[in-house]
Amino acid sequence: MLSWVVTFLIIALIAGILGFGGLAGASIEIAKIIFFVAVVLFLVSAVVGLARGRRI
């Protein structure tokens, strides 16, 4: 998932340099959403992993 974030950030940078402000803004927003989804999934995975580890 983080590779998608990097991809959208690169698209946003290139679009910003070339003057496509709308595309750059949309790419940044998509990158933010994917980043926060990845962080939430990581935290859920970490909590579940800790909970399973303590039961043993």
mmCIF file of the N, C-alpha and C atoms, coordinates in Angstrom:
data_MODEL
# 
_entry.id   MODEL 
# 
loop_
_atom_site.group_PDB 
_atom_site.id 
_atom_site.type_symbol 
_atom_site.label_atom_id 
_atom_site.label_alt_id 
_atom_site.label_comp_id 
_atom_site.label_asym_id 
_atom_site.label_entity_id 
_atom_site.label_seq_id 
_atom_site.pdbx_PDB_ins_code 
_atom_site.Cartn_x 
_atom_site.Cartn_y 
_atom_site.Cartn_z 
_atom_site.occupancy 
_atom_site.B_iso_or_equiv 
_atom_site.pdbx_formal_charge 
_atom_site.auth_seq_id 
_atom_site.auth_comp_id 
_atom_site.auth_asym_id 
_atom_site.auth_atom_id 
_atom_site.pdbx_PDB_model_num 
ATOM 1   N N  . MET A 1 1  ? 0.821  -1.200  0.000   1.00 0.00 ? 1  MET A N  1 
ATOM 2   C CA . MET A 1 1  ? 0.000  0.000   0.000   1.00 0.00 ? 1  MET A CA 1 
ATOM 3   C C  . MET A 1 1  ? 0.861  1.259   0.000   1.00 0.00 ? 1  MET A C  1 
ATOM 4   N N  . LEU A 1 2  ? 1.956  1.184   0.693   1.00 0.00 ? 2  LEU A N  1 
ATOM 5   C CA . LEU A 1 2  ? 2.790  2.384   0.747   1.00 0.00 ? 2  LEU A CA 1 
ATOM 6   C C  . LEU A 1 2  ? 3.429  2.683   -0.604  1.00 0.00 ? 2  LEU A C  1 
ATOM 7   N N  . SER A 1 3  ? 3.582  1.667   -1.426  1.00 0.00 ? 3  SER A N  1 
ATOM 8   C CA . SER A 1 3  ? 4.095  1.939   -2.772  1.00 0.00 ? 3  SER A CA 1 
ATOM 9   C C  . SER A 1 3  ? 3.090  2.754   -3.583  1.00 0.00 ? 3  SER A C  1 
ATOM 10  N N  . TRP A 1 4  ? 1.792  2.529   -3.349  1.00 0.00 ? 4  TRP A N  1 
ATOM 11  C CA . TRP A 1 4  ? 0.763  3.341   -4.010  1.00 0.00 ? 4  TRP A CA 1 
ATOM 12  C C  . TRP A 1 4  ? 0.843  4.795   -3.551  1.00 0.00 ? 4  TRP A C  1 
ATOM 13  N N  . VAL A 1 5  ? 1.133  4.990   -2.257  1.00 0.00 ? 5  VAL A N  1 
ATOM 14  C CA . VAL A 1 5  ? 1.266  6.357   -1.729  1.00 0.00 ? 5  VAL A CA 1 
ATOM 15  C C  . VAL A 1 5  ? 2.406  7.070   -2.435  1.00 0.00 ? 5  VAL A C  1 
ATOM 16  N N  . VAL A 1 6  ? 3.531  6.393   -2.554  1.00 0.00 ? 6  VAL A N  1 
ATOM 17  C CA . VAL A 1 6  ? 4.686  6.990   -3.222  1.00 0.00 ? 6  VAL A CA 1 
ATOM 18  C C  . VAL A 1 6  ? 4.371  7.283   -4.687  1.00 0.00 ? 6  VAL A C  1 
ATOM 19  N N  . THR A 1 7  ? 3.660  6.361   -5.341  1.00 0.00 ? 7  THR A N  1 
ATOM 20  C CA . THR A 1 7  ? 3.290  6.567   -6.741  1.00 0.00 ? 7  THR A CA 1 
ATOM 21  C C  . THR A 1 7  ? 2.431  7.810   -6.908  1.00 0.00 ? 7  THR A C  1 
ATOM 22  N N  . PHE A 1 8  ? 1.407  7.960   -6.065  1.00 0.00 ? 8  PHE A N  1 
ATOM 23  C CA . PHE A 1 8  ? 0.538  9.121   -6.175  1.00 0.00 ? 8  PHE A CA 1 
ATOM 24  C C  . PHE A 1 8  ? 1.261  10.413  -5.808  1.00 0.00 ? 8  PHE A C  1 
ATOM 25  N N  . LEU A 1 9  ? 2.212  10.347  -4.883  1.00 0.00 ? 9  LEU A N  1 
ATOM 26  C CA . LEU A 1 9  ? 2.988  11.549  -4.559  1.00 0.00 ? 9  LEU A CA 1 
ATOM 27  C C  . LEU A 1 9  ? 3.871  11.960  -5.731  1.00 0.00 ? 9  LEU A C  1 
ATOM 28  N N  . ILE A 1 10 ? 4.453  10.997  -6.416  1.00 0.00 ? 10 ILE A N  1 
ATOM 29  C CA . ILE A 1 10 ? 5.274  11.309  -7.585  1.00 0.00 ? 10 ILE A CA 1 
ATOM 30  C C  . ILE A 1 10 ? 4.414  11.899  -8.694  1.00 0.00 ? 10 ILE A C  1 
ATOM 31  N N  . ILE A 1 11 ? 3.223  11.322  -8.908  1.00 0.00 ? 11 ILE A N  1 
ATOM 32  C CA . ILE A 1 11 ? 2.298  11.879  -9.896  1.00 0.00 ? 11 ILE A CA 1 
ATOM 33  C C  . ILE A 1 11 ? 1.936  13.318  -9.533  1.00 0.00 ? 11 ILE A C  1 
ATOM 34  N N  . ALA A 1 12 ? 1.691  13.570  -8.254  1.00 0.00 ? 12 ALA A N  1 
ATOM 35  C CA . ALA A 1 12 ? 1.338  14.920  -7.817  1.00 0.00 ? 12 ALA A CA 1 
ATOM 36  C C  . ALA A 1 12 ? 2.487  15.899  -8.047  1.00 0.00 ? 12 ALA A C  1 
ATOM 37  N N  . LEU A 1 13 ? 3.710  15.471  -7.762  1.00 0.00 ? 13 LEU A N  1 
ATOM 38  C CA . LEU A 1 13 ? 4.859  16.348  -7.969  1.00 0.00 ? 13 LEU A CA 1 
ATOM 39  C C  . LEU A 1 13 ? 5.042  16.689  -9.447  1.00 0.00 ? 13 LEU A C  1 
ATOM 40  N N  . ILE A 1 14 ? 4.943  15.682  -10.288 1.00 0.00 ? 14 ILE A N  1 
ATOM 41  C CA . ILE A 1 14 ? 5.106  15.918  -11.728 1.00 0.00 ? 14 ILE A CA 1 
ATOM 42  C C  . ILE A 1 14 ? 3.983  16.809  -12.247 1.00 0.00 ? 14 ILE A C  1 
ATOM 43  N N  . ALA A 1 15 ? 2.750  16.542  -11.812 1.00 0.00 ? 15 ALA A N  1 
ATOM 44  C CA . ALA A 1 15 ? 1.611  17.355  -12.262 1.00 0.00 ? 15 ALA A CA 1 
ATOM 45  C C  . ALA A 1 15 ? 1.754  18.796  -11.774 1.00 0.00 ? 15 ALA A C  1 
ATOM 46  N N  . GLY A 1 16 ? 2.246  18.959  -10.554 1.00 0.00 ? 16 GLY A N  1 
ATOM 47  C CA . GLY A 1 16 ? 2.451  20.310  -10.029 1.00 0.00 ? 16 GLY A CA 1 
ATOM 48  C C  . GLY A 1 16 ? 3.502  21.082  -10.803 1.00 0.00 ? 16 GLY A C  1 
ATOM 49  N N  . ILE A 1 17 ? 4.581  20.395  -11.169 1.00 0.00 ? 17 ILE A N  1 
ATOM 50  C CA . ILE A 1 17 ? 5.640  21.047  -11.940 1.00 0.00 ? 17 ILE A CA 1 
ATOM 51  C C  . ILE A 1 17 ? 5.135  21.448  -13.323 1.00 0.00 ? 17 ILE A C  1 
ATOM 52  N N  . LEU A 1 18 ? 4.310  20.585  -13.930 1.00 0.00 ? 18 LEU A N  1 
ATOM 53  C CA . LEU A 1 18 ? 3.806  20.860  -15.273 1.00 0.00 ? 18 LEU A CA 1 
ATOM 54  C C  . LEU A 1 18 ? 2.608  21.805  -15.284 1.00 0.00 ? 18 LEU A C  1 
ATOM 55  N N  . GLY A 1 19 ? 2.101  22.166  -14.114 1.00 0.00 ? 19 GLY A N  1 
ATOM 56  C CA . GLY A 1 19 ? 1.029  23.149  -14.045 1.00 0.00 ? 19 GLY A CA 1 
ATOM 57  C C  . GLY A 1 19 ? -0.378 22.581  -13.986 1.00 0.00 ? 19 GLY A C  1 
ATOM 58  N N  . PHE A 1 20 ? -0.496 21.299  -13.768 1.00 0.00 ? 20 PHE A N  1 
ATOM 59  C CA . PHE A 1 20 ? -1.817 20.683  -13.638 1.00 0.00 ? 20 PHE A CA 1 
ATOM 60  C C  . PHE A 1 20 ? -2.208 20.660  -12.159 1.00 0.00 ? 20 PHE A C  1 
ATOM 61  N N  . GLY A 1 21 ? -2.705 21.786  -11.671 1.00 0.00 ? 21 GLY A N  1 
ATOM 62  C CA . GLY A 1 21 ? -3.008 21.927  -10.249 1.00 0.00 ? 21 GLY A CA 1 
ATOM 63  C C  . GLY A 1 21 ? -4.110 21.009  -9.769  1.00 0.00 ? 21 GLY A C  1 
ATOM 64  N N  . GLY A 1 22 ? -5.140 20.840  -10.579 1.00 0.00 ? 22 GLY A N  1 
ATOM 65  C CA . GLY A 1 22 ? -6.253 19.977  -10.176 1.00 0.00 ? 22 GLY A CA 1 
ATOM 66  C C  . GLY A 1 22 ? -5.828 18.529  -10.024 1.00 0.00 ? 22 GLY A C  1 
ATOM 67  N N  . LEU A 1 23 ? -5.049 18.052  -10.973 1.00 0.00 ? 23 LEU A N  1 
ATOM 68  C CA . LEU A 1 23 ? -4.569 16.677  -10.921 1.00 0.00 ? 23 LEU A CA 1 
ATOM 69  C C  . LEU A 1 23 ? -3.605 16.491  -9.745  1.00 0.00 ? 23 LEU A C  1 
ATOM 70  N N  . ALA A 1 24 ? -2.789 17.483  -9.503  1.00 0.00 ? 24 ALA A N  1 
ATOM 71  C CA . ALA A 1 24 ? -1.848 17.396  -8.381  1.00 0.00 ? 24 ALA A CA 1 
ATOM 72  C C  . ALA A 1 24 ? -2.602 17.341  -7.055  1.00 0.00 ? 24 ALA A C  1 
ATOM 73  N N  . GLY A 1 25 ? -3.619 18.170  -6.908  1.00 0.00 ? 25 GLY A N  1 
ATOM 74  C CA . GLY A 1 25 ? -4.398 18.174  -5.671  1.00 0.00 ? 25 GLY A CA 1 
ATOM 75  C C  . GLY A 1 25 ? -5.126 16.863  -5.455  1.00 0.00 ? 25 GLY A C  1 
ATOM 76  N N  . ALA A 1 26 ? -5.694 16.323  -6.521  1.00 0.00 ? 26 ALA A N  1 
ATOM 77  C CA . ALA A 1 26 ? -6.401 15.048  -6.409  1.00 0.00 ? 26 ALA A CA 1 
ATOM 78  C C  . ALA A 1 26 ? -5.434 13.923  -6.050  1.00 0.00 ? 26 ALA A C  1 
ATOM 79  N N  . SER A 1 27 ? -4.252 13.927  -6.628  1.00 0.00 ? 27 SER A N  1 
ATOM 80  C CA . SER A 1 27 ? -3.269 12.886  -6.335  1.00 0.00 ? 27 SER A CA 1 
ATOM 81  C C  . SER A 1 27 ? -2.800 12.956  -4.888  1.00 0.00 ? 27 SER A C  1 
ATOM 82  N N  . ILE A 1 28 ? -2.635 14.159  -4.387  1.00 0.00 ? 28 ILE A N  1 
ATOM 83  C CA . ILE A 1 28 ? -2.243 14.325  -2.981  1.00 0.00 ? 28 ILE A CA 1 
ATOM 84  C C  . ILE A 1 28 ? -3.327 13.788  -2.056  1.00 0.00 ? 28 ILE A C  1 
ATOM 85  N N  . GLU A 1 29 ? -4.581 14.086  -2.357  1.00 0.00 ? 29 GLU A N  1 
ATOM 86  C CA . GLU A 1 29 ? -5.681 13.604  -1.514  1.00 0.00 ? 29 GLU A CA 1 
ATOM 87  C C  . GLU A 1 29 ? -5.769 12.080  -1.536  1.00 0.00 ? 29 GLU A C  1 
ATOM 88  N N  . ILE A 1 30 ? -5.599 11.478  -2.694  1.00 0.00 ? 30 ILE A N  1 
ATOM 89  C CA . ILE A 1 30 ? -5.621 10.019  -2.793  1.00 0.00 ? 30 ILE A CA 1 
ATOM 90  C C  . ILE A 1 30 ? -4.462 9.424   -2.006  1.00 0.00 ? 30 ILE A C  1 
ATOM 91  N N  . ALA A 1 31 ? -3.293 10.037  -2.107  1.00 0.00 ? 31 ALA A N  1 
ATOM 92  C CA . ALA A 1 31 ? -2.128 9.547   -1.365  1.00 0.00 ? 31 ALA A CA 1 
ATOM 93  C C  . ALA A 1 31 ? -2.365 9.629   0.138   1.00 0.00 ? 31 ALA A C  1 
ATOM 94  N N  . LYS A 1 32 ? -2.987 10.709  0.598   1.00 0.00 ? 32 LYS A N  1 
ATOM 95  C CA . LYS A 1 32 ? -3.286 10.852  2.029   1.00 0.00 ? 32 LYS A CA 1 
ATOM 96  C C  . LYS A 1 32 ? -4.243 9.769   2.503   1.00 0.00 ? 32 LYS A C  1 
ATOM 97  N N  . ILE A 1 33 ? -5.294 9.531   1.727   1.00 0.00 ? 33 ILE A N  1 
ATOM 98  C CA . ILE A 1 33 ? -6.282 8.528   2.114   1.00 0.00 ? 33 ILE A CA 1 
ATOM 99  C C  . ILE A 1 33 ? -5.641 7.148   2.194   1.00 0.00 ? 33 ILE A C  1 
ATOM 100 N N  . ILE A 1 34 ? -4.866 6.786   1.179   1.00 0.00 ? 34 ILE A N  1 
ATOM 101 C CA . ILE A 1 34 ? -4.228 5.468   1.178   1.00 0.00 ? 34 ILE A CA 1 
ATOM 102 C C  . ILE A 1 34 ? -3.234 5.350   2.327   1.00 0.00 ? 34 ILE A C  1 
ATOM 103 N N  . PHE A 1 35 ? -2.513 6.431   2.626   1.00 0.00 ? 35 PHE A N  1 
ATOM 104 C CA . PHE A 1 35 ? -1.547 6.404   3.728   1.00 0.00 ? 35 PHE A CA 1 
ATOM 105 C C  . PHE A 1 35 ? -2.249 6.151   5.051   1.00 0.00 ? 35 PHE A C  1 
ATOM 106 N N  . PHE A 1 36 ? -3.353 6.858   5.312   1.00 0.00 ? 36 PHE A N  1 
ATOM 107 C CA . PHE A 1 36 ? -4.036 6.679   6.592   1.00 0.00 ? 36 PHE A CA 1 
ATOM 108 C C  . PHE A 1 36 ? -4.706 5.311   6.688   1.00 0.00 ? 36 PHE A C  1 
ATOM 109 N N  . VAL A 1 37 ? -5.184 4.776   5.576   1.00 0.00 ? 37 VAL A N  1 
ATOM 110 C CA . VAL A 1 37 ? -5.729 3.421   5.580   1.00 0.00 ? 37 VAL A CA 1 
ATOM 111 C C  . VAL A 1 37 ? -4.612 2.425   5.920   1.00 0.00 ? 37 VAL A C  1 
ATOM 112 N N  . ALA A 1 38 ? -3.434 2.617   5.349   1.00 0.00 ? 38 ALA A N  1 
ATOM 113 C CA . ALA A 1 38 ? -2.303 1.730   5.632   1.00 0.00 ? 38 ALA A CA 1 
ATOM 114 C C  . ALA A 1 38 ? -1.899 1.815   7.102   1.00 0.00 ? 38 ALA A C  1 
ATOM 115 N N  . VAL A 1 39 ? -1.909 3.011   7.667   1.00 0.00 ? 39 VAL A N  1 
ATOM 116 C CA . VAL A 1 39 ? -1.556 3.167   9.088   1.00 0.00 ? 39 VAL A CA 1 
ATOM 117 C C  . VAL A 1 39 ? -2.586 2.468   9.978   1.00 0.00 ? 39 VAL A C  1 
ATOM 118 N N  . VAL A 1 40 ? -3.866 2.641   9.671   1.00 0.00 ? 40 VAL A N  1 
ATOM 119 C CA . VAL A 1 40 ? -4.915 1.993   10.465  1.00 0.00 ? 40 VAL A CA 1 
ATOM 120 C C  . VAL A 1 40 ? -4.805 0.476   10.371  1.00 0.00 ? 40 VAL A C  1 
ATOM 121 N N  . LEU A 1 41 ? -4.585 -0.049  9.172   1.00 0.00 ? 41 LEU A N  1 
ATOM 122 C CA . LEU A 1 41 ? -4.435 -1.497  9.021   1.00 0.00 ? 41 LEU A CA 1 
ATOM 123 C C  . LEU A 1 41 ? -3.207 -2.013  9.773   1.00 0.00 ? 41 LEU A C  1 
ATOM 124 N N  . PHE A 1 42 ? -2.130 -1.242  9.774   1.00 0.00 ? 42 PHE A N  1 
ATOM 125 C CA . PHE A 1 42 ? -0.940 -1.639  10.528  1.00 0.00 ? 42 PHE A CA 1 
ATOM 126 C C  . PHE A 1 42 ? -1.236 -1.691  12.023  1.00 0.00 ? 42 PHE A C  1 
ATOM 127 N N  . LEU A 1 43 ? -1.922 -0.673  12.536  1.00 0.00 ? 43 LEU A N  1 
ATOM 128 C CA . LEU A 1 43 ? -2.235 -0.642  13.963  1.00 0.00 ? 43 LEU A CA 1 
ATOM 129 C C  . LEU A 1 43 ? -3.162 -1.782  14.363  1.00 0.00 ? 43 LEU A C  1 
ATOM 130 N N  . VAL A 1 44 ? -4.161 -2.067  13.542  1.00 0.00 ? 44 VAL A N  1 
ATOM 131 C CA . VAL A 1 44 ? -5.058 -3.189  13.827  1.00 0.00 ? 44 VAL A CA 1 
ATOM 132 C C  . VAL A 1 44 ? -4.278 -4.495  13.822  1.00 0.00 ? 44 VAL A C  1 
ATOM 133 N N  . SER A 1 45 ? -3.408 -4.657  12.861  1.00 0.00 ? 45 SER A N  1 
ATOM 134 C CA . SER A 1 45 ? -2.598 -5.864  12.785  1.00 0.00 ? 45 SER A CA 1 
ATOM 135 C C  . SER A 1 45 ? -1.686 -5.994  14.002  1.00 0.00 ? 45 SER A C  1 
ATOM 136 N N  . ALA A 1 46 ? -1.105 -4.900  14.434  1.00 0.00 ? 46 ALA A N  1 
ATOM 137 C CA . ALA A 1 46 ? -0.219 -4.927  15.604  1.00 0.00 ? 46 ALA A CA 1 
ATOM 138 C C  . ALA A 1 46 ? -0.997 -5.283  16.869  1.00 0.00 ? 46 ALA A C  1 
ATOM 139 N N  . VAL A 1 47 ? -2.182 -4.722  17.046  1.00 0.00 ? 47 VAL A N  1 
ATOM 140 C CA . VAL A 1 47 ? -2.987 -5.015  18.236  1.00 0.00 ? 47 VAL A CA 1 
ATOM 141 C C  . VAL A 1 47 ? -3.427 -6.474  18.238  1.00 0.00 ? 47 VAL A C  1 
ATOM 142 N N  . VAL A 1 48 ? -3.865 -6.976  17.092  1.00 0.00 ? 48 VAL A N  1 
ATOM 143 C CA . VAL A 1 48 ? -4.279 -8.377  17.005  1.00 0.00 ? 48 VAL A CA 1 
ATOM 144 C C  . VAL A 1 48 ? -3.091 -9.296  17.258  1.00 0.00 ? 48 VAL A C  1 
ATOM 145 N N  . GLY A 1 49 ? -1.941 -8.947  16.729  1.00 0.00 ? 49 GLY A N  1 
ATOM 146 C CA . GLY A 1 49 ? -0.738 -9.747  16.961  1.00 0.00 ? 49 GLY A CA 1 
ATOM 147 C C  . GLY A 1 49 ? -0.347 -9.786  18.427  1.00 0.00 ? 49 GLY A C  1 
ATOM 148 N N  . LEU A 1 50 ? -0.450 -8.656  19.091  1.00 0.00 ? 50 LEU A N  1 
ATOM 149 C CA . LEU A 1 50 ? -0.139 -8.627  20.534  1.00 0.00 ? 50 LEU A CA 1 
ATOM 150 C C  . LEU A 1 50 ? -1.162 -9.417  21.340  1.00 0.00 ? 50 LEU A C  1 
ATOM 151 N N  . ALA A 1 51 ? -2.419 -9.315  20.965  1.00 0.00 ? 51 ALA A N  1 
ATOM 152 C CA . ALA A 1 51 ? -3.471 -10.031 21.690  1.00 0.00 ? 51 ALA A CA 1 
ATOM 153 C C  . ALA A 1 51 ? -3.297 -11.549 21.525  1.00 0.00 ? 51 ALA A C  1 
ATOM 154 N N  . ARG A 1 52 ? -2.948 -11.993 20.338  1.00 0.00 ? 52 ARG A N  1 
ATOM 155 C CA . ARG A 1 52 ? -2.752 -13.423 20.111  1.00 0.00 ? 52 ARG A CA 1 
ATOM 156 C C  . ARG A 1 52 ? -1.498 -13.919 20.809  1.00 0.00 ? 52 ARG A C  1 
ATOM 157 N N  . GLY A 1 53 ? -0.483 -13.100 20.879  1.00 0.00 ? 53 GLY A N  1 
ATOM 158 C CA . GLY A 1 53 ? 0.761  -13.495 21.519  1.00 0.00 ? 53 GLY A CA 1 
ATOM 159 C C  . GLY A 1 53 ? 0.617  -13.678 23.022  1.00 0.00 ? 53 GLY A C  1 
ATOM 160 N N  . ARG A 1 54 ? -0.265 -12.934 23.636  1.00 0.00 ? 54 ARG A N  1 
ATOM 161 C CA . ARG A 1 54 ? -0.438 -13.018 25.105  1.00 0.00 ? 54 ARG A CA 1 
ATOM 162 C C  . ARG A 1 54 ? -1.277 -14.226 25.526  1.00 0.00 ? 54 ARG A C  1 
ATOM 163 N N  . ARG A 1 55 ? -2.062 -14.786 24.635  1.00 0.00 ? 55 ARG A N  1 
ATOM 164 C CA . ARG A 1 55 ? -2.905 -15.921 24.986  1.00 0.00 ? 55 ARG A CA 1 
ATOM 165 C C  . ARG A 1 55 ? -2.092 -17.207 25.147  1.00 0.00 ? 55 ARG A C  1 
ATOM 166 N N  . ILE A 1 56 ? -0.966 -17.282 24.469  1.00 0.00 ? 56 ILE A N  1 
ATOM 167 C CA . ILE A 1 56 ? -0.187 -18.532 24.482  1.00 0.00 ? 56 ILE A CA 1 
ATOM 168 C C  . ILE A 1 56 ? 0.468  -18.747 25.800  1.00 0.00 ? 56 ILE A C  1 
# 
